[in-house]
């Protein structure tokens, strides 16, 4: 399963979730779902924004976990 590392990256860069929210120009509800991993899809446009704002590659935004959501 894939997990978004947005909160980890923010912590590494000493930025807050609020700072990123202001940069992303999304509704807070959609932003919070994305950052919390509560969404099943993310638009390519938003991945590109994240990549640019956090100055990382798209691959850095994700990590593979052993979690099986069906268990």
ZALUMKE-327031 format. One record per atom (N, C-alpha, C): residue in one letter; x, y, z; chain. Coordinates in steps of 0.001 Angstrom, whole numbers, plus 500000, padded with zeros to 6 digits. Example, Ala and Ser with C-alpha at 12.3 -4.5 7.8 and 13.67 -1.06 7.14 Angstrom:
BEGIN
<code: A, east: 513190, north: 494310, up: 507800, unit: A>
<code: A, east: 512300, north: 495500, up: 507800, unit: A>
<code: A, east: 513200, north: 496700, up: 507800, unit: A>
<code: S, east: 512850, north: 497750, up: 507080, unit: A>
<code: S, east: 513670, north: 498940, up: 507140, unit: A>
<code: S, east: 512900, north: 500030, up: 507870, unit: A>
***
This chain:
BEGIN
<code: X, east: 500842, north: 498826, up: 500000, unit: A>
<code: X, east: 500000, north: 500000, up: 500000, unit: A>
<code: X, east: 500892, north: 501242, up: 500000, unit: A>
<code: X, east: 500450, north: 502278, up: 499357, unit: A>
<code: X, east: 501184, north: 503540, up: 499325, unit: A>
<code: X, east: 500693, north: 504469, up: 500420, unit: A>
<code: X, east: 501626, north: 505231, up: 500979, unit: A>
<code: X, east: 501298, north: 506229, up: 501994, unit: A>
<code: X, east: 501948, north: 507540, up: 501582, unit: A>
<code: X, east: 501186, north: 508626, up: 501682, unit: A>
<code: X, east: 501745, north: 509944, up: 501409, unit: A>
<code: X, east: 502613, north: 510379, up: 502587, unit: A>
<code: X, east: 503764, north: 510927, up: 502287, unit: A>
<code: X, east: 504724, north: 511367, up: 503302, unit: A>
<code: X, east: 504700, north: 512881, up: 503521, unit: A>
<code: X, east: 503612, north: 513519, up: 503190, unit: A>
<code: X, east: 503561, north: 514981, up: 503233, unit: A>
<code: X, east: 503883, north: 515515, up: 504629, unit: A>
<code: X, east: 503273, north: 514954, up: 505660, unit: A>
<code: X, east: 503518, north: 515445, up: 507016, unit: A>
<code: X, east: 504967, north: 515219, up: 507435, unit: A>
<code: X, east: 505539, north: 514096, up: 507020, unit: A>
<code: X, east: 506947, north: 513819, up: 507317, unit: A>
<code: X, east: 507860, north: 514856, up: 506664, unit: A>
<code: X, east: 507577, north: 515150, up: 505406, unit: A>
<code: X, east: 508395, north: 516120, up: 504663, unit: A>
<code: X, east: 508267, north: 517508, up: 505282, unit: A>
<code: X, east: 507039, north: 517882, up: 505664, unit: A>
<code: X, east: 506845, north: 519178, up: 506312, unit: A>
<code: X, east: 507677, north: 519276, up: 507594, unit: A>
<code: X, east: 507673, north: 518211, up: 508376, unit: A>
<code: X, east: 508450, north: 518204, up: 509618, unit: A>
<code: X, east: 509950, north: 518319, up: 509321, unit: A>
<code: X, east: 510414, north: 517584, up: 508319, unit: A>
<code: X, east: 511830, north: 517642, up: 507944, unit: A>
<code: X, east: 512238, north: 519052, up: 507518, unit: A>
<code: X, east: 511310, north: 519747, up: 506877, unit: A>
<code: X, east: 511606, north: 521088, up: 506361, unit: A>
<code: X, east: 511198, north: 522203, up: 507321, unit: A>
<code: X, east: 510735, north: 521820, up: 508509, unit: A>
<code: X, east: 510297, north: 522797, up: 509521, unit: A>
<code: X, east: 509182, north: 523714, up: 509022, unit: A>
<code: X, east: 508236, north: 523131, up: 508296, unit: A>
<code: X, east: 507049, north: 523857, up: 507847, unit: A>
<code: X, east: 505833, north: 523254, up: 508537, unit: A>
<code: X, east: 504777, north: 524038, up: 508594, unit: A>
<code: X, east: 503537, north: 523559, up: 509206, unit: A>
<code: X, east: 502538, north: 523129, up: 508136, unit: A>
<code: X, east: 501567, north: 522374, up: 508577, unit: A>
<code: X, east: 500468, north: 521966, up: 507701, unit: A>
<code: X, east: 499718, north: 523208, up: 507210, unit: A>
<code: X, east: 499551, north: 524182, up: 508083, unit: A>
<code: X, east: 498876, north: 525422, up: 507706, unit: A>
<code: X, east: 499647, north: 526154, up: 506609, unit: A>
<code: X, east: 500958, north: 526199, up: 506733, unit: A>
<code: X, east: 501790, north: 526835, up: 505696, unit: A>
<code: X, east: 501535, north: 526186, up: 504342, unit: A>
<code: X, east: 501539, north: 524856, up: 504302, unit: A>
<code: X, east: 501312, north: 524154, up: 503042, unit: A>
<code: X, east: 499904, north: 524399, up: 502521, unit: A>
<code: X, east: 498925, north: 524392, up: 503417, unit: A>
<code: X, east: 497533, north: 524656, up: 503025, unit: A>
<code: X, east: 497427, north: 526000, up: 502302, unit: A>
<code: X, east: 498068, north: 527031, up: 502826, unit: A>
<code: X, east: 498022, north: 528348, up: 502197, unit: A>
<code: X, east: 498687, north: 528344, up: 500824, unit: A>
<code: X, east: 499707, north: 527522, up: 500638, unit: A>
<code: X, east: 500418, north: 527434, up: 499363, unit: A>
<code: X, east: 499613, north: 526684, up: 498302, unit: A>
<code: X, east: 498815, north: 525701, up: 498741, unit: A>
<code: X, east: 498149, north: 524781, up: 497817, unit: A>
<code: X, east: 496911, north: 525354, up: 497136, unit: A>
<code: X, east: 496235, north: 526301, up: 497735, unit: A>
<code: X, east: 495034, north: 526892, up: 497142, unit: A>
<code: X, east: 493944, north: 525836, up: 496907, unit: A>
<code: X, east: 493676, north: 525029, up: 497932, unit: A>
<code: X, east: 492601, north: 524032, up: 497920, unit: A>
<code: X, east: 491640, north: 524351, up: 499055, unit: A>
<code: X, east: 490443, north: 523761, up: 499008, unit: A>
<code: X, east: 489566, north: 523880, up: 500169, unit: A>
<code: X, east: 490228, north: 523143, up: 501320, unit: A>
<code: X, east: 489972, north: 523589, up: 502555, unit: A>
<code: X, east: 490622, north: 522943, up: 503689, unit: A>
<code: X, east: 490202, north: 521482, up: 503802, unit: A>
<code: X, east: 488946, north: 521192, up: 503516, unit: A>
<code: X, east: 488450, north: 519816, up: 503600, unit: A>
<code: X, east: 489220, north: 518905, up: 502650, unit: A>
<code: X, east: 489379, north: 519301, up: 501399, unit: A>
<code: X, east: 490117, north: 518485, up: 500431, unit: A>
<code: X, east: 491595, north: 518394, up: 500787, unit: A>
<code: X, east: 492167, north: 519505, up: 501211, unit: A>
<code: X, east: 493566, north: 519511, up: 501609, unit: A>
<code: X, east: 493796, north: 518552, up: 502775, unit: A>
<code: X, east: 492947, north: 518633, up: 503791, unit: A>
<code: X, east: 493117, north: 517808, up: 504976, unit: A>
<code: X, east: 492964, north: 516320, up: 504654, unit: A>
<code: X, east: 492017, north: 515984, up: 503800, unit: A>
<code: X, east: 491859, north: 514580, up: 503375, unit: A>
<code: X, east: 493110, north: 514072, up: 502672, unit: A>
<code: X, east: 493670, north: 514890, up: 501816, unit: A>
<code: X, east: 494863, north: 514494, up: 501073, unit: A>
<code: X, east: 496050, north: 514301, up: 502022, unit: A>
<code: X, east: 496290, north: 515263, up: 502881, unit: A>
<code: X, east: 497430, north: 515217, up: 503787, unit: A>
<code: X, east: 497291, north: 514083, up: 504802, unit: A>
<code: X, east: 496068, north: 513808, up: 505224, unit: A>
<code: X, east: 495823, north: 512761, up: 506222, unit: A>
<code: X, east: 495736, north: 511370, up: 505613, unit: A>
<code: X, east: 495803, north: 511274, up: 504295, unit: A>
<code: X, east: 495725, north: 509979, up: 503632, unit: A>
<code: X, east: 494324, north: 509399, up: 503611, unit: A>
<code: X, east: 493323, north: 510254, up: 503664, unit: A>
<code: X, east: 491928, north: 509816, up: 503691, unit: A>
<code: X, east: 491256, north: 509932, up: 502324, unit: A>
<code: X, east: 492036, north: 510006, up: 501275, unit: A>
<code: X, east: 491482, north: 510096, up: 499931, unit: A>
<code: X, east: 491991, north: 508926, up: 499102, unit: A>
<code: X, east: 491210, north: 508541, up: 498118, unit: A>
<code: X, east: 491624, north: 507419, up: 497267, unit: A>
<code: X, east: 492207, north: 507898, up: 495943, unit: A>
<code: X, east: 492169, north: 509217, up: 495710, unit: A>
<code: X, east: 492745, north: 509745, up: 494472, unit: A>
<code: X, east: 493253, north: 511168, up: 494701, unit: A>
<code: X, east: 494303, north: 511496, up: 493950, unit: A>
<code: X, east: 494872, north: 512844, up: 493998, unit: A>
<code: X, east: 495129, north: 513274, up: 492559, unit: A>
<code: X, east: 494706, north: 514466, up: 492232, unit: A>
<code: X, east: 494901, north: 514968, up: 490881, unit: A>
<code: X, east: 496389, north: 515176, up: 490612, unit: A>
<code: X, east: 496791, north: 514893, up: 489378, unit: A>
<code: X, east: 498186, north: 515111, up: 488979, unit: A>
<code: X, east: 498596, north: 516558, up: 489217, unit: A>
<code: X, east: 497681, north: 517464, up: 488972, unit: A>
<code: X, east: 497938, north: 518887, up: 489181, unit: A>
<code: X, east: 498345, north: 519152, up: 490635, unit: A>
<code: X, east: 497676, north: 518491, up: 491581, unit: A>
<code: X, east: 497996, north: 518687, up: 492999, unit: A>
<code: X, east: 499314, north: 518020, up: 493378, unit: A>
<code: X, east: 499617, north: 516873, up: 492788, unit: A>
<code: X, east: 500915, north: 516246, up: 493024, unit: A>
<code: X, east: 502036, north: 517148, up: 492515, unit: A>
<code: X, east: 501826, north: 517763, up: 491368, unit: A>
<code: X, east: 502834, north: 518654, up: 490810, unit: A>
<code: X, east: 503022, north: 519884, up: 491698, unit: A>
<code: X, east: 501922, north: 520441, up: 492220, unit: A>
<code: X, east: 502019, north: 521571, up: 493143, unit: A>
<code: X, east: 502804, north: 521183, up: 494388, unit: A>
<code: X, east: 502484, north: 520016, up: 494947, unit: A>
<code: X, east: 503192, north: 519536, up: 496135, unit: A>
<code: X, east: 504689, north: 519412, up: 495860, unit: A>
<code: X, east: 505011, north: 518833, up: 494721, unit: A>
<code: X, east: 506402, north: 518629, up: 494336, unit: A>
<code: X, east: 507136, north: 519962, up: 494255, unit: A>
<code: X, east: 506494, north: 520936, up: 493646, unit: A>
<code: X, east: 507127, north: 522252, up: 493494, unit: A>
<code: X, east: 507269, north: 522973, up: 494828, unit: A>
<code: X, east: 506217, north: 522986, up: 495611, unit: A>
<code: X, east: 506227, north: 523701, up: 496888, unit: A>
<code: X, east: 507225, north: 523082, up: 497861, unit: A>
<code: X, east: 507229, north: 521746, up: 497935, unit: A>
<code: X, east: 508109, north: 521056, up: 498883, unit: A>
<code: X, east: 509506, north: 520806, up: 498307, unit: A>
<code: X, east: 509703, north: 521174, up: 497053, unit: A>
<code: X, east: 510994, north: 521027, up: 496371, unit: A>
<code: X, east: 511539, north: 519600, up: 496504, unit: A>
<code: X, east: 510715, north: 518660, up: 496057, unit: A>
<code: X, east: 511105, north: 517254, up: 496084, unit: A>
<code: X, east: 510572, north: 516572, up: 494831, unit: A>
<code: X, east: 510929, north: 515330, up: 494636, unit: A>
<code: X, east: 510401, north: 514594, up: 493494, unit: A>
<code: X, east: 509054, north: 513985, up: 493879, unit: A>
<code: X, east: 508276, north: 513623, up: 492897, unit: A>
<code: X, east: 506988, north: 512980, up: 493157, unit: A>
<code: X, east: 507209, north: 511694, up: 493946, unit: A>
<code: X, east: 508264, north: 510966, up: 493633, unit: A>
<code: X, east: 508565, north: 509725, up: 494348, unit: A>
<code: X, east: 508837, north: 509949, up: 495825, unit: A>
<code: X, east: 509380, north: 511116, up: 496186, unit: A>
<code: X, east: 509640, north: 511431, up: 497591, unit: A>
<code: X, east: 508353, north: 511608, up: 498386, unit: A>
<code: X, east: 507257, north: 511883, up: 497693, unit: A>
<code: X, east: 505982, north: 512116, up: 498369, unit: A>
<code: X, east: 505328, north: 510827, up: 498860, unit: A>
<code: X, east: 505806, north: 509681, up: 498376, unit: A>
<code: X, east: 505170, north: 508400, up: 498695, unit: A>
<code: X, east: 506144, north: 507437, up: 499355, unit: A>
<code: X, east: 505589, north: 506532, up: 500145, unit: A>
<code: X, east: 506361, north: 505403, up: 500652, unit: A>
<code: X, east: 505472, north: 504174, up: 500602, unit: A>
<code: X, east: 506089, north: 503028, up: 500401, unit: A>
<code: X, east: 505366, north: 501758, up: 500361, unit: A>
<code: X, east: 505325, north: 501215, up: 501782, unit: A>
<code: X, east: 504131, north: 500813, up: 502235, unit: A>
<code: X, east: 503972, north: 500237, up: 503566, unit: A>
<code: X, east: 503464, north: 498810, up: 503433, unit: A>
<code: X, east: 503568, north: 498080, up: 504516, unit: A>
<code: X, east: 503086, north: 496694, up: 504547, unit: A>
<code: X, east: 501627, north: 496612, up: 504969, unit: A>
<code: X, east: 501010, north: 497750, up: 505228, unit: A>
<code: X, east: 499613, north: 497767, up: 505676, unit: A>
<code: X, east: 498700, north: 497209, up: 504610, unit: A>
<code: X, east: 497796, north: 496340, up: 505022, unit: A>
<code: X, east: 496801, north: 495778, up: 504116, unit: A>
<code: X, east: 495440, north: 496293, up: 504564, unit: A>
<code: X, east: 494816, north: 497225, up: 503810, unit: A>
<code: X, east: 493568, north: 497841, up: 504251, unit: A>
<code: X, east: 492410, north: 496859, up: 504378, unit: A>
<code: X, east: 492531, north: 495675, up: 503807, unit: A>
<code: X, east: 491430, north: 494715, up: 503851, unit: A>
<code: X, east: 491483, north: 493809, up: 505068, unit: A>
<code: X, east: 492496, north: 493950, up: 505910, unit: A>
<code: X, east: 492605, north: 493108, up: 507102, unit: A>
<code: X, east: 491843, north: 493710, up: 508257, unit: A>
***
